[in-house]
Amino acid sequence: MNKEEFDAVIISLEVETLPCLFLLLSQDGTVNRLGTGAIDNAEKALFVGESLEPFFKQFMARVSDELLQNAGAYRHPDPKGRACKLVLAFRRPKDPLGFEFHFGTESEGPPPEVASLVSFATEMTEEWYNLQKEEAAAQATEDEEA
């Protein structure tokens, strides 16, 4: 499998169908993010923009060839707690490749490598995400004062 075929990755985490995290990182610098990834995420605004940081490249550097060879859908046999769905999708021109994990908030979740990738992507984009929130709040304040 050639990782250079991919030009974007999408991460989506839902708890009981409510979005906790949505993240798109693209080779062209596009970044989309909603939420923190926390189970009780209250943030609902989706921020769409660009970054000069090579987020996609940094993310893909951590993706192993072995992981990509095991794409598919996985369901915990006895989920406990609130229902969770994690999607990790890799985009390429021919056909996408992805993972879908169904588990409970109190059950074992996705494999450690996948959980680590989600955490890395969230942490890596945190500064960008906070800046977007600050700019949106400043714009809202300007709009109220106008």
N, C-alpha and C positions, 0 to 999 in steps of 0.2 A: 504494500500500500504506500502510495506517495503522498505525504502530507502537503506537498506543494500544490496539489490539485484543489485544495480547499481555499475559499476566499472569505469565509465568514463562519462564525460560530454563534449559536443561540443557546442560551441557558434560560430555562423557565421553571420556576418552583411555585406550586400551588398547594395550599392547605385548604381542604374542603372547597375546592374550586375557586378560592380567593387568591389572587396573585400576591406572592410574597417577594418574588424577585423575577425580573425579566431583564435580560442582558444580551445585547447583540454587539459583537466586536467584528469589524470588517477590515479586510486587508487595506482598503482605501482610507482608513482612519475614521470611518463612521462608528459612532458609539450611541447606543440606545440603552437607557437604564430606567427601571422602575423598582423601587423598594430596596429593602436592606437584606432580605433573605431570612429575617426573623419570623418565627411562627406567628407572632402577633403583629406583623408589619401593618402600620397604619398609613404608610405613604402610598398615595395612589397616582401621583403625577408621573407621567412618562417623559423623560428628557431625551431629546434627539439632538445630536450634534456631531462634532468632529473633534479629534485630538491629534496633536502632533506626536504624542507618545505612541510607540509601536505596540499598543495593547494586544492586538491580534497575534503579532509575531511572538511576543513574550508568552502568550497563552499557548500557542501551538508548540513552542519549544518544550513545554512540559507534558505534552500529550505523547504517550508512548504508542509505537506501532502495534504493540500487543493489545492495547486498549481498543484501538480502532478495529481490530480484527474480531472483536467480541460484541459488536453493535447488535442491538435488538431490544426487545421489551422484556422486562423482568417484573415479577409480582411477588411480594413477600407472602409466604403461604398462610401466615396468621398475623395480620397487621393489628397492632394495638394502638389505641389513641385515635386522634383525628387523621383522616385520610389525606395522604400527601402524594403528589405526582411531580417528579423531576424529569425534565426533558433536557437532553444535551444533544444538539443537532449541529452537524458540520455541513456547510453548503459547498457544493462544487457544481460546475456546469452540467455534467452528465446526470448524476443522481446524488441526492443527499444521502448522508449516512448519519445514523443517530441512535440514541438510547432513550428508553422511557422506563422509569422506575416507579413502581407503586408500593408504598409502605405506609406505616403509621407513625405518628409523632413519638410514640413510645416503643417503637419497634426498631430493629436494625435497619438502617437506611441503605443507600447505595454503597458500592465498594469504596474502600478508603481512597483509592486513586481518583475516583470520580468526585467524592466529597472534597478532596484536596483541591481539585481543579476549580470547583465552584467557589470555594473559599478564596483561592488565589485570584480569580477573576473579580470577585466582589471587593477584596482588599485593594487590588491593583487600580480599580476604577473609583475608589472611594473619594479621593481628592477631587477628581473630575466631577463626580456626582454632587458633592457638597458645593462646589463652585456653581453648578447649574442651579441648585436650590437657592443659593444666595442671590444669584442674578435674577431669578424669577421673583423672589421676595422683594428685591429692590425695584423691579419693574412694577410689581403690584402696588408698592408704596407710591411710586411716581404717578401711576394711573389714578390712585385715590386722591392724590393732591391736585391733580389737574382738573 
